Amino acid sequence: MHFVDNIPIYLQIKDILNRRIISNEYELGSQLPSVRQLAVQFSANSNTVQKALKEMTDEHIITPRRGKGNFITSDEEIIAEMKEHIVTEMFDTTYEKLRSLNMNDQEIVASFNSYVKKRDEKNE
């Protein structure tokens, strides 16, 4: 796995796991792979993986069950909030970059609509 140098690895692992949950690669209520399996999968130290899982537990995204492992929440509202948070972060970053090009809101919206239209035509 390739990690970005300026972001802590545990946060990158957490982000990957969150995206897998949002995309339903890991279904709600299902069990996550073990810490050891995730460490091998991410080529990371098991303590680093555990730190990512601890944050996810604190955010109620996963629930540890003693002797059984970690399970993804079944609460769709928590997952919807997590998805909204990720989407907002992405839009914030993109918006700020476009505003730094002196684009106004109407230009940004028009550019985005044009982009989506071109993508749709390309995928037809």
MDTraj code that builds the backbone (N, CA, C; nanometers):
import mdtraj as md
import numpy as np

residues = "MET HIS PHE VAL ASP ASN ILE PRO ILE TYR LEU GLN ILE LYS ASP ILE LEU ASN ARG ARG ILE ILE SER ASN GLU TYR GLU LEU GLY SER GLN LEU PRO SER VAL ARG GLN LEU ALA VAL GLN PHE SER ALA ASN SER ASN THR VAL GLN LYS ALA LEU LYS GLU MET THR ASP GLU HIS ILE ILE THR PRO ARG ARG GLY LYS GLY ASN PHE ILE THR SER ASP GLU GLU ILE ILE ALA GLU MET LYS GLU HIS ILE VAL THR GLU MET PHE ASP THR THR TYR GLU LYS LEU ARG SER LEU ASN MET ASN ASP GLN GLU ILE VAL ALA SER PHE ASN SER TYR VAL LYS LYS ARG ASP GLU LYS ASN GLU".split()
xyz = np.array([
    [0.0842, -0.1171, 0.0000],
    [0.0000, 0.0000, 0.0000],
    [0.0888, 0.1236, 0.0000],
    [0.0493, 0.2234, -0.0756],
    [0.1251, 0.3481, -0.0838],
    [0.0555, 0.4554, -0.0003],
    [0.1283, 0.5106, 0.0945],
    [0.0726, 0.6135, 0.1809],
    [0.1371, 0.7481, 0.1501],
    [0.0605, 0.8541, 0.1740],
    [0.1090, 0.9906, 0.1568],
    [0.1935, 1.0263, 0.2787],
    [0.3069, 1.0914, 0.2555],
    [0.4006, 1.1202, 0.3647],
    [0.3499, 1.2214, 0.4670],
    [0.2717, 1.3194, 0.4244],
    [0.2374, 1.4281, 0.5158],
    [0.1081, 1.4052, 0.5945],
    [0.0490, 1.2864, 0.5836],
    [-0.0720, 1.2527, 0.6598],
    [-0.0421, 1.1265, 0.7402],
    [-0.0733, 1.1261, 0.8709],
    [-0.0461, 1.0057, 0.9509],
    [-0.1105, 0.8814, 0.8888],
    [-0.0382, 0.7715, 0.8917],
    [-0.0841, 0.6474, 0.8284],
    [-0.2163, 0.6005, 0.8879],
    [-0.2328, 0.6133, 1.0196],
    [-0.3571, 0.5650, 1.0796],
    [-0.4779, 0.6411, 1.0256],
    [-0.4614, 0.7706, 0.9960],
    [-0.5718, 0.8481, 0.9388],
    [-0.6019, 0.8039, 0.7956],
    [-0.4975, 0.7673, 0.7222],
    [-0.5178, 0.7187, 0.5859],
    [-0.5879, 0.5827, 0.5862],
    [-0.5520, 0.4977, 0.6811],
    [-0.6179, 0.3676, 0.6943],
    [-0.7644, 0.3884, 0.7322],
    [-0.7893, 0.4771, 0.8260],
    [-0.9262, 0.5090, 0.8677],
    [-1.0068, 0.5583, 0.7480],
    [-0.9479, 0.6461, 0.6683],
    [-1.0161, 0.7002, 0.5502],
    [-1.0497, 0.5890, 0.4509],
    [-0.9580, 0.4996, 0.4272],
    [-0.9816, 0.3876, 0.3345],
    [-1.0957, 0.2998, 0.3867],
    [-1.0914, 0.2679, 0.5148],
    [-1.1968, 0.1846, 0.5731],
    [-1.3322, 0.2550, 0.5665],
    [-1.3347, 0.3854, 0.5973],
    [-1.4597, 0.4608, 0.5893],
    [-1.5163, 0.4581, 0.4479],
    [-1.4314, 0.4745, 0.3490],
    [-1.4763, 0.4724, 0.2100],
    [-1.5282, 0.3340, 0.1698],
    [-1.4646, 0.2308, 0.2219],
    [-1.5124, 0.0946, 0.1933],
    [-1.6494, 0.0715, 0.2564],
    [-1.6714, 0.1296, 0.3719],
    [-1.8018, 0.1161, 0.4379],
    [-1.9073, 0.1941, 0.3598],
    [-1.8757, 0.3177, 0.3236],
    [-1.9704, 0.4006, 0.2493],
    [-2.0073, 0.3371, 0.1159],
    [-1.9085, 0.2790, 0.0485],
    [-1.9337, 0.2190, -0.0826],
    [-1.9963, 0.0797, -0.0721],
    [-2.0197, 0.0356, 0.0514],
    [-2.0819, -0.0935, 0.0804],
    [-1.9917, -0.2127, 0.0462],
    [-1.8618, -0.1860, 0.0331],
    [-1.7672, -0.2970, 0.0182],
    [-1.7683, -0.3800, 0.1474],
    [-1.7824, -0.3081, 0.2599],
    [-1.8069, -0.3719, 0.3881],
    [-1.9508, -0.3360, 0.4247],
    [-2.0351, -0.4346, 0.4362],
    [-2.1774, -0.4100, 0.4615],
    [-2.2021, -0.3692, 0.6065],
    [-2.3085, -0.2912, 0.6237],
    [-2.3473, -0.2499, 0.7592],
    [-2.3747, -0.3731, 0.8443],
    [-2.3246, -0.3706, 0.9659],
    [-2.3450, -0.4815, 1.0579],
    [-2.2472, -0.5963, 1.0410],
    [-2.1656, -0.5917, 0.9353],
    [-2.0729, -0.7027, 0.9108],
    [-1.9453, -0.6866, 0.9924],
    [-1.8720, -0.7961, 1.0007],
    [-1.7477, -0.7964, 1.0759],
    [-1.6331, -0.7504, 0.9865],
    [-1.5483, -0.6648, 1.0422],
    [-1.4275, -0.6230, 0.9714],
    [-1.3243, -0.7352, 0.9800],
    [-1.2297, -0.7370, 0.8868],
    [-1.1177, -0.8302, 0.9036],
    [-1.0460, -0.8004, 1.0353],
    [-0.9730, -0.8965, 1.0855],
    [-0.9015, -0.8782, 1.2124],
    [-0.7945, -0.7700, 1.1974],
    [-0.7485, -0.7207, 1.3116],
    [-0.6424, -0.6199, 1.3121],
    [-0.5209, -0.6737, 1.2377],
    [-0.4871, -0.7973, 1.2631],
    [-0.3710, -0.8582, 1.1979],
    [-0.3910, -0.8656, 1.0462],
    [-0.5097, -0.9063, 1.0027],
    [-0.5378, -0.9129, 0.8588],
    [-0.5310, -0.7748, 0.7945],
    [-0.5864, -0.6755, 0.8618],
    [-0.5817, -0.5391, 0.8089],
    [-0.4378, -0.4885, 0.8034],
    [-0.3580, -0.5207, 0.9054],
    [-0.2180, -0.4782, 0.9074],
    [-0.1426, -0.5361, 0.7872],
    [-0.1682, -0.6614, 0.7567],
    [-0.1047, -0.7246, 0.6404],
    [-0.1562, -0.6596, 0.5121],
    [-0.2858, -0.6411, 0.5040],
    [-0.3484, -0.5800, 0.3863],
    [-0.2918, -0.4412, 0.3574],
    [-0.2714, -0.3622, 0.4628],
    [-0.2220, -0.2257, 0.4465],
    [-0.0700, -0.2149, 0.4577],
    [-0.0032, -0.3262, 0.4819],
    [0.1424, -0.3264, 0.5050],
    [0.1773, -0.2248, 0.6138],
    [0.1046, -0.2337, 0.7233],
    [0.1220, -0.1396, 0.8338],
    [0.1373, -0.2156, 0.9644],
    [0.1871, -0.1481, 1.0629],
    [0.2007, -0.2026, 1.1971],
    [0.0612, -0.2229, 1.2572],
    [0.0413, -0.3301, 1.3313],
    [-0.0897, -0.3575, 1.3901],
    [-0.1307, -0.2483, 1.4896],
    [-0.0340, -0.1841, 1.5553],
    [-0.0680, -0.0726, 1.6455],
    [-0.1245, 0.0462, 1.5682],
    [-0.0753, 0.0674, 1.4478],
    [-0.1245, 0.1755, 1.3630],
    [-0.2689, 0.1467, 1.3214],
    [-0.2950, 0.0226, 1.2826],
    [-0.4308, -0.0179, 1.2464],
    [-0.5225, -0.0034, 1.3674],
    [-0.4748, -0.0462, 1.4826],
    [-0.5551, -0.0379, 1.6049],
    [-0.5908, 0.1076, 1.6371],
    [-0.4996, 0.1994, 1.6111],
    [-0.5268, 0.3414, 1.6369],
    [-0.6388, 0.3918, 1.5452],
    [-0.6368, 0.3487, 1.4185],
    [-0.7430, 0.3862, 1.3241],
    [-0.8768, 0.3297, 1.3723],
    [-0.8767, 0.2045, 1.4148],
    [-0.9996, 0.1402, 1.4618],
    [-1.0507, 0.2050, 1.5905],
    [-0.9600, 0.2507, 1.6755],
    [-0.9999, 0.3190, 1.7993],
    [-1.0763, 0.4464, 1.7667],
    [-1.0270, 0.5231, 1.6710],
    [-1.0979, 0.6450, 1.6317],
    [-1.2350, 0.6121, 1.5733],
    [-1.2402, 0.5066, 1.4935],
    [-1.3679, 0.4663, 1.4342],
    [-1.4656, 0.4202, 1.5416],
    [-1.4129, 0.3568, 1.6451],
    [-1.4958, 0.3160, 1.7580],
    [-1.5483, 0.4391, 1.8319],
    [-1.4601, 0.5354, 1.8562],
    [-1.4997, 0.6588, 1.9246],
    [-1.6082, 0.7336, 1.8467],
    [-1.6068, 0.7194, 1.7140],
    [-1.7055, 0.7857, 1.6274],
    [-1.8290, 0.6986, 1.6031],
    [-1.8342, 0.5821, 1.6683],
    [-1.9470, 0.4884, 1.6603],
    [-1.9663, 0.4293, 1.5204],
    [-1.8601, 0.4273, 1.4411],
    [-1.8658, 0.3676, 1.3079],
    [-1.8500, 0.2165, 1.3196],
    [-1.7667, 0.1746, 1.4134],
    [-1.7528, 0.0318, 1.4410],
    [-1.7738, 0.0073, 1.5895],
    [-1.8066, -0.1171, 1.6202],
    [-1.8273, -0.1579, 1.7582],
    [-1.7438, -0.2830, 1.7843],
    [-1.6533, -0.2762, 1.8820],
    [-1.5766, -0.3965, 1.9146],
    [-1.6610, -0.4919, 1.9994],
    [-1.6494, -0.6194, 1.9705],
    [-1.7160, -0.7218, 2.0520],
    [-1.6080, -0.8142, 2.1050],
    [-1.5971, -0.8163, 2.2357],
    [-1.4908, -0.8930, 2.3004],
    [-1.4887, -1.0371, 2.2503],
    [-1.3716, -1.0776, 2.2019],
    [-1.3515, -1.2140, 2.1544],
    [-1.4071, -1.2419, 2.0157],
    [-1.4763, -1.1456, 1.9570],
    [-1.5369, -1.1680, 1.8256],
    [-1.4824, -1.0752, 1.7176],
    [-1.4289, -0.9592, 1.7558],
    [-1.3736, -0.8661, 1.6585],
    [-1.4504, -0.7354, 1.6521],
    [-1.4294, -0.6653, 1.5443],
    [-1.4921, -0.5346, 1.5238],
    [-1.6019, -0.5453, 1.4187],
    [-1.7153, -0.4827, 1.4495],
    [-1.8305, -0.4882, 1.3603],
    [-1.8717, -0.3473, 1.3193],
    [-1.9108, -0.3349, 1.1948],
    [-1.9567, -0.2069, 1.1419],
    [-2.0956, -0.1786, 1.1973],
    [-2.1200, -0.0535, 1.2288],
    [-2.2508, -0.0147, 1.2792],
    [-2.3612, -0.0523, 1.1800],
    [-2.4780, -0.0753, 1.2304],
    [-2.5959, -0.0967, 1.1458],
    [-2.6763, 0.0319, 1.1321],
    [-2.6298, 0.1373, 1.1993],
    [-2.6997, 0.2652, 1.2005],
    [-2.6721, 0.3415, 1.0707],
    [-2.7689, 0.3422, 0.9817],
    [-2.7533, 0.4081, 0.8521],
    [-2.7318, 0.5580, 0.8662],
    [-2.7856, 0.6172, 0.9723],
    [-2.7705, 0.7611, 0.9941],
    [-2.6246, 0.7981, 1.0201],
    [-2.5546, 0.7161, 1.0962],
    [-2.4128, 0.7405, 1.1239],
    [-2.3335, 0.7352, 0.9933],
    [-2.3636, 0.6380, 0.9094],
    [-2.2932, 0.6234, 0.7818],
    [-2.3277, 0.7399, 0.6892],
    [-2.4525, 0.7821, 0.6883],
    [-2.4932, 0.8964, 0.6049],
    [-2.4205, 1.0234, 0.6491],
    [-2.4068, 1.0426, 0.7794],
    [-2.3336, 1.1591, 0.8311],
    [-2.1866, 1.1522, 0.7915],
    [-2.1286, 1.0337, 0.7995],
    [-1.9890, 1.0161, 0.7615],
    [-1.9709, 1.0479, 0.6126],
    [-2.0625, 1.0004, 0.5301],
    [-2.0559, 1.0268, 0.3865],
    [-2.0683, 1.1762, 0.3594],
    [-2.1625, 1.2409, 0.4259],
    [-2.1816, 1.3856, 0.4095],
    [-2.0554, 1.4614, 0.4489],
    [-1.9920, 1.4191, 0.5567],
    [-1.8685, 1.4827, 0.6031],
    [-1.7580, 1.4697, 0.4975],
    [-1.7409, 1.3511, 0.4415],
    [-1.6370, 1.3279, 0.3404],
    [-1.6650, 1.4099, 0.2148],
    [-1.7899, 1.4099, 0.1699],
    [-1.8274, 1.4865, 0.0506],
    [-1.8040, 1.6353, 0.0742],
    [-1.8417, 1.6848, 0.1899],
    [-1.8226, 1.8263, 0.2215],
    [-1.6741, 1.8631, 0.2213],
    [-1.5913, 1.7770, 0.2799],
    [-1.4464, 1.8022, 0.2795],
    [-1.3933, 1.8115, 0.1365],
    [-1.4386, 1.7208, 0.0512],
    [-1.3923, 1.7206, -0.0875],
    [-1.4378, 1.8472, -0.1602],
    [-1.5635, 1.8848, -0.1405],
    [-1.6149, 2.0064, -0.2027],
    [-1.5438, 2.1305, -0.1486],
    [-1.5190, 2.1341, -0.0180],
    [-1.4489, 2.2483, 0.0405],
    [-1.3124, 2.2685, -0.0252],
    [-1.2384, 2.1605, -0.0380],
    [-1.1058, 2.1675, -0.0984],
    [-1.1137, 2.2146, -0.2430],
    [-1.2037, 2.1543, -0.3193],
    [-1.2188, 2.1907, -0.4603],
    [-1.2661, 2.3344, -0.4747],
    [-1.3635, 2.3719, -0.3941],
    [-1.4181, 2.5079, -0.3997],
    [-1.3091, 2.6119, -0.3734],
    [-1.2305, 2.5894, -0.2695],
    [-1.1235, 2.6840, -0.2359],
    [-1.0215, 2.6945, -0.3482],
    [-0.9875, 2.5837, -0.4115],
    [-0.8920, 2.5860, -0.5232],
    [-0.9491, 2.6633, -0.6412],
    [-1.0766, 2.6428, -0.6702],
    [-1.1382, 2.7134, -0.7821],
    [-1.1536, 2.8622, -0.7513],
    [-1.1874, 2.8944, -0.6280],
    [-1.1979, 3.0358, -0.5893],
    [-1.0617, 3.1047, -0.5992],
    [-0.9552, 3.0303, -0.5719],
    [-0.8210, 3.0889, -0.5832],
    [-0.7851, 3.1209, -0.7282],
    [-0.8611, 3.0657, -0.8230],
    [-0.8440, 3.0981, -0.9653],
    [-0.9327, 3.2151, -1.0057],
    [-0.9881, 3.2815, -0.9052],
    [-1.0788, 3.3957, -0.9252],
    [-1.2079, 3.3576, -0.9975],
    [-1.2508, 3.2352, -0.9796],
    [-1.3799, 3.1935, -1.0350],
    [-1.4890, 3.2301, -0.9352],
    [-1.6008, 3.2808, -0.9856],
    [-1.7133, 3.3082, -0.8967],
    [-1.8015, 3.1832, -0.8887],
    [-1.9019, 3.1874, -0.8021],
    [-1.9861, 3.0697, -0.7797],
    [-2.0557, 3.0232, -0.9072],
    [-2.1037, 3.1172, -0.9882],
    [-2.1727, 3.0800, -1.1125],
    [-2.0776, 3.0087, -1.2082],
    [-1.9544, 3.0549, -1.2161],
    [-1.8551, 2.9905, -1.3025],
    [-1.8204, 2.8508, -1.2513],
    [-1.8112, 2.8381, -1.1217],
    [-1.7806, 2.7074, -1.0625],
    [-1.8934, 2.6092, -1.0927],
    [-2.0169, 2.6500, -1.0716],
    [-2.1318, 2.5628, -1.0980],
    [-2.1382, 2.5273, -1.2462],
    [-2.1198, 2.6257, -1.3343],
    [-2.1230, 2.5997, -1.4787],
    [-2.0117, 2.5029, -1.5194],
    [-1.8929, 2.5210, -1.4629],
    [-1.7808, 2.4313, -1.4934],
    [-1.8090, 2.2897, -1.4451],
    [-1.8660, 2.2789, -1.3266],
    [-1.8979, 2.1465, -1.2737],
    [-2.0047, 2.0775, -1.3590],
    [-2.1085, 2.1514, -1.3958],
    [-2.2133, 2.0937, -1.4816],
    [-2.1566, 2.0492, -1.6153],
    [-2.0691, 2.1294, -1.6725],
    [-2.0048, 2.0933, -1.7991],
    [-1.9195, 1.9677, -1.7827],
    [-1.8473, 1.9615, -1.6723],
    [-1.7638, 1.8454, -1.6421],
    [-1.8473, 1.7179, -1.6331],
    [-1.9575, 1.7242, -1.5584],
    [-2.0453, 1.6075, -1.5411],
    [-2.1040, 1.5659, -1.6758],
    [-2.1463, 1.6615, -1.7560],
    [-2.2036, 1.6320, -1.8876],
    [-2.1010, 1.5613, -1.9766],
    [-1.9783, 1.6101, -1.9774],
    [-1.8722, 1.5476, -2.0578],
    [-1.8433, 1.4065, -2.0089],
    [-1.8431, 1.3876, -1.8781],
    [-1.8194, 1.2536, -1.8209],
    [-1.9307, 1.1575, -1.8630],
    [-2.0558, 1.2064, -1.8582],
    [-2.1701, 1.1236, -1.8981],
    [-2.1584, 1.0835, -2.0445],
    [-2.1260, 1.1793, -2.1295],
    [-2.1128, 1.1512, -2.2728],
    [-1.9994, 1.0526, -2.2985],
    [-1.8918, 1.0659, -2.2253],
    [-1.7764, 0.9780, -2.2399],
    [-1.8089, 0.8340, -2.2003],
    [-1.8962, 0.8189, -2.1011],
    [-1.9293, 0.6860, -2.0489],
    [-2.0469, 0.6203, -2.1185],
    [-2.1045, 0.6876, -2.2157],
    [-2.2200, 0.6275, -2.2862],
    [-2.1771, 0.5266, -2.3882],
])
top = md.Topology()
chain = top.add_chain()
for i, resn in enumerate(residues, 1):
    res = top.add_residue(resn, chain, resSeq=i)
    for name in ("N", "CA", "C"):
        top.add_atom(name, md.element.get_by_symbol(name[0]), res)
traj = md.Trajectory(xyz[None], top)
